Amino acid sequence: MLGWLLLQLLAKQRTRECFLVEFTCYKPPAECQANTELSIYVSLSREPIILENLKFQWKIFLSSGLGEETSLPWFIFNDEMVAILDEARVEMEETFATSDGLFKRTGVTSQDIDILIVTVSTFTATPSHATIVARHYKMKESVNMFNLSGMGCSVGVLVVNMAKNLLLVNPDSYALILSTKNTTVNAKYPSNDRTFMLTNSLFRVGGVALLSPTNTKTLHETNCSFSTPFRPTWLLMTRPTVAYL
């Protein structure tokens, strides 16, 4: 009896680990693709346009490393369309639908998710994005939901560390992370404030879904496309950048 209790105590004190076993990325439709030339055209469609601010955006396009195959919201190609909350919600729902592929590839169901973390950098909705996702996938009532908005580029990295910490205190659990920018509301920003123009210059349509379990028992129950699952070790933060190793 004493030996069994000692084994149980050692098991509880054993360092818990979490893993990244699968992720899927959202790929927008081909008709939403926007190269540098088209991005500049979108900027020129704003009125009034200041030449110095146009040069400012041009420098960002050339130095950001975005490339020529990024995507903009579909409505941006319709001159008569105006960004509204409904369109922003559509972009969010389309982006997070990439979770369907994640569930299919891993064999994990929405009912298996214990921790849900949703990040949208530039758009906040009511009810929260996490609530919308949980209702859409009919997740269990006990799922722990976290919704982060308006935190810029670094939030996508920080939530991975957040998920890690939550998993370490919730053994045999699954964490689902959904992250996107949501560029619809700001895509046709009509003024010349460079602080707001920066968002339109850097952010594009896209998103990612990540699945992270904890403990080897949960890991073995998950189909993993990697030969060796990733195991996060430590978080290094510098200003203004964040690196996850």
CYANA upper distance limits for C-alpha pairs under 8 A (distance plus 0.5 A):
  1 MET  CA      5 LEU  CA      6.85
  2 LEU  CA      6 LEU  CA      6.76
  3 GLY  CA      7 LEU  CA      6.74
  4 TRP  CA      8 GLN  CA      6.77
  5 LEU  CA      9 LEU  CA      6.67
  6 LEU  CA     10 LEU  CA      6.66
  7 LEU  CA     11 ALA  CA      6.60
  8 GLN  CA     12 LYS  CA      6.82
  9 LEU  CA     13 GLN  CA      6.80
 10 LEU  CA     14 ARG  CA      6.51
 16 ARG  CA    168 LEU  CA      6.31
 16 ARG  CA    171 PRO  CA      8.02
 16 ARG  CA    214 THR  CA      7.74
 16 ARG  CA    215 ASN  CA      6.73
 17 GLU  CA    168 LEU  CA      7.14
 17 GLU  CA    214 THR  CA      6.20
 17 GLU  CA    215 ASN  CA      6.09
 17 GLU  CA    231 ARG  CA      8.04
 18 CYS  CA    164 LYS  CA      6.83
 18 CYS  CA    167 LEU  CA      7.13
 18 CYS  CA    168 LEU  CA      7.53
 18 CYS  CA    212 SER  CA      7.16
 18 CYS  CA    213 PRO  CA      6.22
 18 CYS  CA    214 THR  CA      4.55
 18 CYS  CA    215 ASN  CA      6.65
 18 CYS  CA    231 ARG  CA      6.77
 18 CYS  CA    232 PRO  CA      7.74
 19 PHE  CA    212 SER  CA      5.86
 19 PHE  CA    213 PRO  CA      6.25
 19 PHE  CA    214 THR  CA      6.73
 19 PHE  CA    219 LEU  CA      8.17
 19 PHE  CA    229 PRO  CA      6.70
 19 PHE  CA    230 PHE  CA      6.01
 19 PHE  CA    231 ARG  CA      5.06
 19 PHE  CA    232 PRO  CA      7.16
 20 LEU  CA    210 LEU  CA      7.78
 20 LEU  CA    211 LEU  CA      6.67
 20 LEU  CA    212 SER  CA      5.14
 20 LEU  CA    213 PRO  CA      7.56
 20 LEU  CA    229 PRO  CA      6.42
 20 LEU  CA    230 PHE  CA      5.50
 20 LEU  CA    231 ARG  CA      6.75
 20 LEU  CA    232 PRO  CA      8.12
 21 VAL  CA    210 LEU  CA      8.50
 21 VAL  CA    211 LEU  CA      6.66
 21 VAL  CA    212 SER  CA      6.51
 21 VAL  CA    213 PRO  CA      7.98
 21 VAL  CA    219 LEU  CA      8.26
 21 VAL  CA    222 THR  CA      8.27
 21 VAL  CA    223 ASN  CA      8.39
 21 VAL  CA    224 CYS  CA      5.86
 21 VAL  CA    225 SER  CA      7.86
 21 VAL  CA    226 PHE  CA      7.48
 21 VAL  CA    229 PRO  CA      5.68
 21 VAL  CA    230 PHE  CA      7.12
 22 GLU  CA    102 LEU  CA      7.53
 22 GLU  CA    106 THR  CA      7.78
 22 GLU  CA    210 LEU  CA      6.51
 22 GLU  CA    211 LEU  CA      6.02
 22 GLU  CA    212 SER  CA      7.98
 22 GLU  CA    224 CYS  CA      6.63
 22 GLU  CA    225 SER  CA      7.21
 22 GLU  CA    226 PHE  CA      8.09
 23 PHE  CA    102 LEU  CA      6.93
 23 PHE  CA    208 VAL  CA      7.45
 23 PHE  CA    209 ALA  CA      5.94
 23 PHE  CA    210 LEU  CA      4.81
 23 PHE  CA    211 LEU  CA      6.73
 24 THR  CA     98 THR  CA      6.81
 24 THR  CA     99 SER  CA      7.70
 24 THR  CA    101 GLY  CA      7.38
 24 THR  CA    102 LEU  CA      6.45
 24 THR  CA    208 VAL  CA      6.23
 24 THR  CA    209 ALA  CA      5.83
 24 THR  CA    210 LEU  CA      7.23
 25 CYS  CA     98 THR  CA      7.00
 25 CYS  CA    206 GLY  CA      7.94
 25 CYS  CA    207 GLY  CA      6.32
 25 CYS  CA    208 VAL  CA      4.90
 25 CYS  CA    209 ALA  CA      6.94
 26 TYR  CA     95 THR  CA      6.18
 26 TYR  CA     96 PHE  CA      8.20
 26 TYR  CA     98 THR  CA      6.20
 26 TYR  CA    206 GLY  CA      6.03
 26 TYR  CA    207 GLY  CA      5.74
 26 TYR  CA    208 VAL  CA      6.60
 27 LYS  CA    206 GLY  CA      7.03
 28 PRO  CA     32 CYS  CA      7.04
 28 PRO  CA     33 GLN  CA      8.16
 28 PRO  CA     71 SER  CA      7.19
 28 PRO  CA    205 VAL  CA      7.55
 28 PRO  CA    206 GLY  CA      7.39
 29 PRO  CA     33 GLN  CA      7.84
 31 GLU  CA     74 TRP  CA      8.14
 32 CYS  CA     71 SER  CA      5.71
 32 CYS  CA     72 LEU  CA      6.12
 32 CYS  CA     73 PRO  CA      6.95
 32 CYS  CA     74 TRP  CA      5.93
 33 GLN  CA     69 GLU  CA      6.42
 33 GLN  CA     70 THR  CA      6.16
 33 GLN  CA     71 SER  CA      4.67
 33 GLN  CA     72 LEU  CA      6.92
 34 ALA  CA     38 LEU  CA      6.12
 34 ALA  CA     39 SER  CA      6.75
 34 ALA  CA     68 GLU  CA      7.36
 34 ALA  CA     69 GLU  CA      6.80
 34 ALA  CA     70 THR  CA      6.16
 34 ALA  CA     71 SER  CA      5.58
 34 ALA  CA     72 LEU  CA      6.67
 35 ASN  CA     39 SER  CA      6.75
 35 ASN  CA     67 GLY  CA      7.72
 35 ASN  CA     68 GLU  CA      4.74
 35 ASN  CA     69 GLU  CA      6.40
 35 ASN  CA     70 THR  CA      7.11
 35 ASN  CA     71 SER  CA      8.47
 36 THR  CA     40 ILE  CA      6.74
 36 THR  CA     61 PHE  CA      7.16
 36 THR  CA     67 GLY  CA      8.19
 36 THR  CA     68 GLU  CA      6.66
 37 GLU  CA     41 TYR  CA      6.84
 38 LEU  CA     42 VAL  CA      6.80
 39 SER  CA     43 SER  CA      6.95
 40 ILE  CA     44 LEU  CA      6.73
 40 ILE  CA     54 LEU  CA      8.46
 40 ILE  CA     57 GLN  CA      8.45
 40 ILE  CA     58 TRP  CA      7.72
 41 TYR  CA     45 SER  CA      6.83
 42 VAL  CA     46 ARG  CA      7.71
 42 VAL  CA     76 ILE  CA      8.24
 42 VAL  CA    188 LYS  CA      8.29
 43 SER  CA     49 ILE  CA      8.49
 43 SER  CA     54 LEU  CA      7.75
 44 LEU  CA     49 ILE  CA      7.14
 44 LEU  CA     54 LEU  CA      8.27
 46 ARG  CA    188 LYS  CA      7.69
 46 ARG  CA    189 TYR  CA      8.00
 46 ARG  CA    190 PRO  CA      6.01
 46 ARG  CA    191 SER  CA      7.97
 47 GLU  CA    190 PRO  CA      6.90
 47 GLU  CA    191 SER  CA      7.90
 48 PRO  CA    190 PRO  CA      8.26
 48 PRO  CA    191 SER  CA      7.75
 49 ILE  CA     53 ASN  CA      8.06
 49 ILE  CA     54 LEU  CA      7.83
 49 ILE  CA    191 SER  CA      8.39
 49 ILE  CA    192 ASN  CA      7.62
 50 ILE  CA     54 LEU  CA      6.86
 50 ILE  CA    192 ASN  CA      7.65
 51 LEU  CA     55 LYS  CA      6.81
 52 GLU  CA     56 PHE  CA      6.73
 53 ASN  CA     57 GLN  CA      6.83
 53 ASN  CA    192 ASN  CA      7.36
 53 ASN  CA    194 ARG  CA      7.64
 54 LEU  CA     58 TRP  CA      6.67
 55 LYS  CA     59 LYS  CA      6.72
 56 PHE  CA     60 ILE  CA      7.04
 57 GLN  CA     61 PHE  CA      6.72
 57 GLN  CA    197 MET  CA      8.10
 57 GLN  CA    198 LEU  CA      8.05
 57 GLN  CA    201 SER  CA      6.71
 58 TRP  CA     62 LEU  CA      6.81
 59 LYS  CA     63 SER  CA      6.63
 60 ILE  CA     64 SER  CA      6.08
 60 ILE  CA    201 SER  CA      7.07
 60 ILE  CA    202 LEU  CA      8.05
 61 PHE  CA     65 GLY  CA      7.89
 61 PHE  CA     66 LEU  CA      7.53
 61 PHE  CA    201 SER  CA      7.12
 61 PHE  CA    202 LEU  CA      8.13
 64 SER  CA    202 LEU  CA      7.70
 66 LEU  CA     70 THR  CA      7.30
 66 LEU  CA    202 LEU  CA      8.17
 70 THR  CA    204 ARG  CA      7.02
 70 THR  CA    205 VAL  CA      7.99
 71 SER  CA    204 ARG  CA      6.28
 71 SER  CA    205 VAL  CA      5.90
 71 SER  CA    206 GLY  CA      8.22
 72 LEU  CA     76 ILE  CA      7.36
 72 LEU  CA    183 THR  CA      8.01
 72 LEU  CA    187 ALA  CA      8.49
 72 LEU  CA    204 ARG  CA      6.23
 72 LEU  CA    205 VAL  CA      6.00
 73 PRO  CA     77 PHE  CA      8.50
 73 PRO  CA     91 GLU  CA      7.92
 73 PRO  CA    183 THR  CA      7.35
 73 PRO  CA    184 THR  CA      6.32
 73 PRO  CA    187 ALA  CA      8.10
 73 PRO  CA    205 VAL  CA      6.88
 74 TRP  CA     78 ASN  CA      8.39
 75 PHE  CA     81 MET  CA      6.63
 75 PHE  CA     82 VAL  CA      8.35
 75 PHE  CA     83 ALA  CA      8.21
 76 ILE  CA     81 MET  CA      7.79
 76 ILE  CA    187 ALA  CA      7.64
 76 ILE  CA    188 LYS  CA      7.94
 82 VAL  CA    188 LYS  CA      8.26
 83 ALA  CA     87 GLU  CA      7.01
 83 ALA  CA     88 ALA  CA      7.97
 83 ALA  CA    184 THR  CA      6.74
 83 ALA  CA    185 VAL  CA      5.83
 83 ALA  CA    186 ASN  CA      8.14
 83 ALA  CA    187 ALA  CA      8.04
 83 ALA  CA    188 LYS  CA      7.71
 84 ILE  CA     88 ALA  CA      7.08
 84 ILE  CA    184 THR  CA      8.46
 84 ILE  CA    185 VAL  CA      6.92
 85 LEU  CA     89 ARG  CA      6.66
 85 LEU  CA    185 VAL  CA      7.45
 86 ASP  CA     90 VAL  CA      6.79
 87 GLU  CA     91 GLU  CA      6.91
 87 GLU  CA    184 THR  CA      7.32
 87 GLU  CA    185 VAL  CA      8.44
 88 ALA  CA     92 MET  CA      6.87
 88 ALA  CA    123 PHE  CA      8.19
 88 ALA  CA    182 ASN  CA      7.26
 88 ALA  CA    183 THR  CA      8.10
 88 ALA  CA    184 THR  CA      5.63
 88 ALA  CA    185 VAL  CA      6.53
 89 ARG  CA     93 GLU  CA      6.66
 90 VAL  CA     94 GLU  CA      6.61
 91 GLU  CA     95 THR  CA      6.62
 91 GLU  CA    182 ASN  CA      7.16
 91 GLU  CA    184 THR  CA      7.73
 92 MET  CA     96 PHE  CA      6.67
 92 MET  CA    180 THR  CA      8.12
 92 MET  CA    182 ASN  CA      6.91
 93 GLU  CA     97 ALA  CA      6.58
 94 GLU  CA     98 THR  CA      8.08
 95 THR  CA    180 THR  CA      7.78
 95 THR  CA    206 GLY  CA      6.99
 95 THR  CA    207 GLY  CA      6.19
 95 THR  CA    208 VAL  CA      8.23
 96 PHE  CA    133 VAL  CA      8.35
 96 PHE  CA    178 LEU  CA      7.14
 96 PHE  CA    207 GLY  CA      7.66
 96 PHE  CA    208 VAL  CA      8.05
 96 PHE  CA    209 ALA  CA      7.71
 98 THR  CA    102 LEU  CA      7.28
 98 THR  CA    208 VAL  CA      7.77
 98 THR  CA    209 ALA  CA      7.08
 99 SER  CA    103 PHE  CA      6.72
 99 SER  CA    209 ALA  CA      6.33
100 ASP  CA    104 LYS  CA      6.77
101 GLY  CA    105 ARG  CA      6.57
102 LEU  CA    106 THR  CA      6.71
102 LEU  CA    209 ALA  CA      7.67
102 LEU  CA    210 LEU  CA      8.23
102 LEU  CA    211 LEU  CA      8.14
103 PHE  CA    107 GLY  CA      6.18
103 PHE  CA    108 VAL  CA      5.67
103 PHE  CA    109 THR  CA      6.23
103 PHE  CA    110 SER  CA      7.88
104 LYS  CA    108 VAL  CA      7.78
105 ARG  CA    223 ASN  CA      7.35
105 ARG  CA    224 CYS  CA      8.32
106 THR  CA    222 THR  CA      6.07
106 THR  CA    223 ASN  CA      4.85
106 THR  CA    224 CYS  CA      6.68
107 GLY  CA    222 THR  CA      6.96
107 GLY  CA    223 ASN  CA      6.75
108 VAL  CA    112 ASP  CA      6.85
108 VAL  CA    222 THR  CA      7.19
109 THR  CA    113 ILE  CA      7.75
110 SER  CA    137 TYR  CA      6.48
110 SER  CA    138 LYS  CA      7.50
110 SER  CA    139 MET  CA      5.96
110 SER  CA    140 LYS  CA      8.49
111 GLN  CA    138 LYS  CA      7.79
111 GLN  CA    139 MET  CA      5.51
111 GLN  CA    140 LYS  CA      6.09
112 ASP  CA    139 MET  CA      8.44
112 ASP  CA    174 TYR  CA      7.26
113 ILE  CA    139 MET  CA      7.64
113 ILE  CA    140 LYS  CA      8.38
113 ILE  CA    143 VAL  CA      7.24
113 ILE  CA    173 SER  CA      7.75
113 ILE  CA    174 TYR  CA      5.59
113 ILE  CA    175 ALA  CA      6.55
113 ILE  CA    176 LEU  CA      7.12
114 ASP  CA    142 SER  CA      7.83
114 ASP  CA    143 VAL  CA      5.26
114 ASP  CA    144 ASN  CA      6.64
114 ASP  CA    173 SER  CA      6.26
114 ASP  CA    174 TYR  CA      5.85
114 ASP  CA    175 ALA  CA      6.53
115 ILE  CA    143 VAL  CA      6.17
115 ILE  CA    144 ASN  CA      5.25
115 ILE  CA    145 MET  CA      6.60
115 ILE  CA    163 ALA  CA      8.28
115 ILE  CA    166 LEU  CA      8.41
115 ILE  CA    173 SER  CA      8.12
115 ILE  CA    174 TYR  CA      6.81
115 ILE  CA    175 ALA  CA      4.97
115 ILE  CA    176 LEU  CA      6.71
116 LEU  CA    130 ALA  CA      7.54
116 LEU  CA    134 ALA  CA      8.48
116 LEU  CA    143 VAL  CA      7.44
116 LEU  CA    144 ASN  CA      6.54
116 LEU  CA    145 MET  CA      5.29
116 LEU  CA    146 PHE  CA      6.71
116 LEU  CA    175 ALA  CA      6.35
116 LEU  CA    176 LEU  CA      5.50
116 LEU  CA    177 ILE  CA      6.63
117 ILE  CA    130 ALA  CA      7.34
117 ILE  CA    145 MET  CA      6.46
117 ILE  CA    146 PHE  CA      5.25
117 ILE  CA    147 ASN  CA      6.51
117 ILE  CA    148 LEU  CA      8.28
117 ILE  CA    159 VAL  CA      7.78
117 ILE  CA    163 ALA  CA      8.07
117 ILE  CA    175 ALA  CA      8.09
117 ILE  CA    176 LEU  CA      6.80
117 ILE  CA    177 ILE  CA      5.38
117 ILE  CA    178 LEU  CA      6.82
118 VAL  CA    129 HIS  CA      7.08
118 VAL  CA    130 ALA  CA      5.97
118 VAL  CA    146 PHE  CA      6.82
118 VAL  CA    147 ASN  CA      5.53
118 VAL  CA    148 LEU  CA      6.77
118 VAL  CA    177 ILE  CA      6.47
118 VAL  CA    178 LEU  CA      5.31
118 VAL  CA    179 SER  CA      6.39
119 THR  CA    129 HIS  CA      8.44
119 THR  CA    147 ASN  CA      6.52
119 THR  CA    148 LEU  CA      5.23
119 THR  CA    149 SER  CA      6.17
119 THR  CA    155 VAL  CA      7.61
119 THR  CA    156 GLY  CA      7.57
119 THR  CA    178 LEU  CA      6.79
119 THR  CA    179 SER  CA      5.23
119 THR  CA    180 THR  CA      6.84
119 THR  CA    181 LYS  CA      8.48
120 VAL  CA    124 THR  CA      7.72
120 VAL  CA    129 HIS  CA      8.44
120 VAL  CA    148 LEU  CA      7.09
120 VAL  CA    149 SER  CA      5.48
120 VAL  CA    150 GLY  CA      7.39
120 VAL  CA    179 SER  CA      6.58
120 VAL  CA    180 THR  CA      5.61
120 VAL  CA    181 LYS  CA      5.68
120 VAL  CA    182 ASN  CA      6.94
121 SER  CA    148 LEU  CA      8.28
121 SER  CA    149 SER  CA      5.60
121 SER  CA    150 GLY  CA      5.08
121 SER  CA    151 MET  CA      6.09
121 SER  CA    152 GLY  CA      5.54
121 SER  CA    153 CYS  CA      7.56
121 SER  CA    155 VAL  CA      8.06
121 SER  CA    180 THR  CA      7.18
121 SER  CA    181 LYS  CA      5.19
121 SER  CA    182 ASN  CA      7.37
122 THR  CA    149 SER  CA      7.09
122 THR  CA    150 GLY  CA      5.62
122 THR  CA    151 MET  CA      8.33
122 THR  CA    152 GLY  CA      7.73
122 THR  CA    181 LYS  CA      6.46
122 THR  CA    182 ASN  CA      6.58
122 THR  CA    183 THR  CA      7.53
123 PHE  CA    149 SER  CA      7.10
123 PHE  CA    150 GLY  CA      7.35
123 PHE  CA    181 LYS  CA      8.21
123 PHE  CA    182 ASN  CA      6.80
123 PHE  CA    185 VAL  CA      7.91
124 THR  CA    128 SER  CA      7.66
124 THR  CA    129 HIS  CA      8.08
124 THR  CA    149 SER  CA      6.51
124 THR  CA    150 GLY  CA      8.00
125 ALA  CA    129 HIS  CA      6.97
127 PRO  CA    131 THR  CA      6.77
127 PRO  CA    132 ILE  CA      7.25
128 SER  CA    132 ILE  CA      6.87
128 SER  CA    147 ASN  CA      7.20
129 HIS  CA    133 VAL  CA      6.73
129 HIS  CA    147 ASN  CA      7.05
130 ALA  CA    134 ALA  CA      6.60
130 ALA  CA    145 MET  CA      6.66
130 ALA  CA    146 PHE  CA      6.97
130 ALA  CA    147 ASN  CA      6.02
131 THR  CA    135 ARG  CA      6.61
131 THR  CA    145 MET  CA      7.99
132 ILE  CA    136 HIS  CA      6.58
133 VAL  CA    137 TYR  CA      6.72
134 ALA  CA    138 LYS  CA      6.30
134 ALA  CA    139 MET  CA      5.69
135 ARG  CA    139 MET  CA      7.06
139 MET  CA    143 VAL  CA      7.40
148 LEU  CA    155 VAL  CA      8.33
151 MET  CA    155 VAL  CA      6.18
154 SER  CA    158 LEU  CA      6.81
154 SER  CA    241 THR  CA      7.86
154 SER  CA    242 VAL  CA      6.88
155 VAL  CA    159 VAL  CA      6.54
156 GLY  CA    160 VAL  CA      7.58
156 GLY  CA    179 SER  CA      6.62
157 VAL  CA    161 ASN  CA      7.62
157 VAL  CA    242 VAL  CA      7.70
157 VAL  CA    243 ALA  CA      8.08
157 VAL  CA    244 TYR  CA      7.21
158 LEU  CA    162 MET  CA      6.78
159 VAL  CA    163 ALA  CA      6.45
159 VAL  CA    177 ILE  CA      8.10
160 VAL  CA    164 LYS  CA      6.71
160 VAL  CA    177 ILE  CA      8.11
161 ASN  CA    165 ASN  CA      6.79
161 ASN  CA    235 LEU  CA      7.50
162 MET  CA    166 LEU  CA      6.79
163 ALA  CA    167 LEU  CA      6.54
163 ALA  CA    175 ALA  CA      7.02
163 ALA  CA    177 ILE  CA      8.31
163 ALA  CA    212 SER  CA      8.40
164 LYS  CA    168 LEU  CA      6.74
164 LYS  CA    232 PRO  CA      8.33
165 ASN  CA    169 VAL  CA      7.37
166 LEU  CA    170 ASN  CA      6.79
167 LEU  CA    171 PRO  CA      6.76
167 LEU  CA    173 SER  CA      7.08
167 LEU  CA    174 TYR  CA      8.11
167 LEU  CA    175 ALA  CA      7.74
167 LEU  CA    213 PRO  CA      7.85
167 LEU  CA    214 THR  CA      6.45
168 LEU  CA    214 THR  CA      7.59
170 ASN  CA    214 THR  CA      8.49
171 PRO  CA    214 THR  CA      6.48
171 PRO  CA    215 ASN  CA      7.02
172 ASP  CA    213 PRO  CA      7.55
172 ASP  CA    214 THR  CA      6.01
172 ASP  CA    215 ASN  CA      6.38
172 ASP  CA    217 LYS  CA      7.44
172 ASP  CA    218 THR  CA      5.95
173 SER  CA    213 PRO  CA      6.17
173 SER  CA    214 THR  CA      6.32
173 SER  CA    218 THR  CA      7.49
174 TYR  CA    211 LEU  CA      7.51
174 TYR  CA    212 SER  CA      6.29
174 TYR  CA    213 PRO  CA      4.86
174 TYR  CA    214 THR  CA      7.29
174 TYR  CA    218 THR  CA      8.35
175 ALA  CA    211 LEU  CA      6.37
175 ALA  CA    212 SER  CA      5.60
175 ALA  CA    213 PRO  CA      6.61
176 LEU  CA    209 ALA  CA      7.56
176 LEU  CA    210 LEU  CA      6.28
176 LEU  CA    211 LEU  CA      5.37
176 LEU  CA    212 SER  CA      7.02
177 ILE  CA    208 VAL  CA      8.48
177 ILE  CA    209 ALA  CA      6.10
177 ILE  CA    210 LEU  CA      5.55
177 ILE  CA    211 LEU  CA      7.03
178 LEU  CA    207 GLY  CA      7.89
178 LEU  CA    208 VAL  CA      6.37
178 LEU  CA    209 ALA  CA      5.12
178 LEU  CA    210 LEU  CA      7.12
179 SER  CA    207 GLY  CA      6.05
179 SER  CA    208 VAL  CA      6.01
179 SER  CA    209 ALA  CA      7.17
180 THR  CA    205 VAL  CA      8.32
180 THR  CA    206 GLY  CA      6.61
180 THR  CA    207 GLY  CA      4.81
180 THR  CA    208 VAL  CA      7.22
181 LYS  CA    203 PHE  CA      7.14
181 LYS  CA    204 ARG  CA      7.69
181 LYS  CA    205 VAL  CA      7.48
181 LYS  CA    206 GLY  CA      7.63
181 LYS  CA    207 GLY  CA      7.71
182 ASN  CA    204 ARG  CA      8.16
182 ASN  CA    205 VAL  CA      6.95
182 ASN  CA    206 GLY  CA      8.36
183 THR  CA    187 ALA  CA      6.17
183 THR  CA    200 ASN  CA      7.77
183 THR  CA    203 PHE  CA      7.05
183 THR  CA    204 ARG  CA      6.78
183 THR  CA    205 VAL  CA      6.88
186 ASN  CA    199 THR  CA      8.27
186 ASN  CA    200 ASN  CA      7.23
187 ALA  CA    200 ASN  CA      6.48
189 TYR  CA    196 PHE  CA      8.25
189 TYR  CA    197 MET  CA      7.85
189 TYR  CA    200 ASN  CA      8.41
192 ASN  CA    196 PHE  CA      8.45
192 ASN  CA    197 MET  CA      7.43
193 ASP  CA    197 MET  CA      6.72
194 ARG  CA    198 LEU  CA      6.50
195 THR  CA    199 THR  CA      8.08
196 PHE  CA    200 ASN  CA      7.76
197 MET  CA    201 SER  CA      6.78
198 LEU  CA    202 LEU  CA      6.79
199 THR  CA    203 PHE  CA      6.24
200 ASN  CA    204 ARG  CA      8.25
213 PRO  CA    218 THR  CA      6.65
213 PRO  CA    219 LEU  CA      6.56
214 THR  CA    218 THR  CA      6.75
214 THR  CA    219 LEU  CA      7.26
215 ASN  CA    219 LEU  CA      6.85
216 THR  CA    220 HIS  CA      6.50
217 LYS  CA    221 GLU  CA      7.19
218 THR  CA    222 THR  CA      7.28
224 CYS  CA    229 PRO  CA      7.72
232 PRO  CA    245 LEU  CA      7.12
233 THR  CA    245 LEU  CA      7.02
234 TRP  CA    244 TYR  CA      7.46
234 TRP  CA    245 LEU  CA      6.51
235 LEU  CA    243 ALA  CA      7.30
235 LEU  CA    244 TYR  CA      5.64
235 LEU  CA    245 LEU  CA      6.83
236 LEU  CA    242 VAL  CA      6.93
236 LEU  CA    243 ALA  CA      5.91
236 LEU  CA    244 TYR  CA      6.56
236 LEU  CA    245 LEU  CA      7.88
237 MET  CA    241 THR  CA      7.22
237 MET  CA    242 VAL  CA      5.14
237 MET  CA    243 ALA  CA      6.62
238 THR  CA    242 VAL  CA      6.08
238 THR  CA    243 ALA  CA      8.17
